[in-house]
């Protein structure tokens, strides 16, 4: 059934169907292709160009039919088949994932129909980066990013955000003195999902249209990084 995805600027996020087929002998005993046997879950995929998609974790099931079961009919043991869609959107502090589901019924009747289902996440929290169990510190670099003109603010969607530091480098990875070392960006503990990066007491970057790379570092095992945002201050 392909991929159902939605663009969130620099990245498209979506789902694809992970089918679970019984053996041929099991299907033959049913007398049809697999009615009452075949199931389908949803896996997570991302893309930076909308054409080539990849799995953050290969083969990982993101939403199972058991988590989003179809309304049972005359046979409560009929399995659920989930269907991906591009109805994914952010509303306030929530990411909403609309998807289809239908009952792979052995016998169909008047109560046989498909459904639209809704799964929710805290906004943009599809997955996180955090320290491995035996690691004392960790660093992650972004790809080169061209900042918007007119000023830019960086904020992080994170738990334990105060455990992160942020530095900027040029596109070759050479740290910018005014945004690294003692001048690195820091975050303060605050409520909510998103936390602004402060640069020597300022939130806004004076790097009009420059191409930079972001270096994030933590030594706090409680810290989880979900997303990094670049917001233009003045779009004129």
Secondary structure, DSSP 4 states (H G I P E B T S, - for coil): --EEEEE-SS-EEEEEEEEEPPPHHHHHHHTSSSTTT-EEEEEEEEESSSSS-B-SSTT-EEE-TTTTPPPP-SSTTPEEEEEEEEEEEEETTEEEEEEEEEEE-SS--TT--EEEEEEEEETT-S--B---TT-S-EEEEPPPEEPPTT-EEEEEEEESGGGEEEEEEETTSPBPGGGSGGG-EE----SSSEEE-BBTTB-EE--TT-EEEEEEEE--TT-EEEEEEEEES---
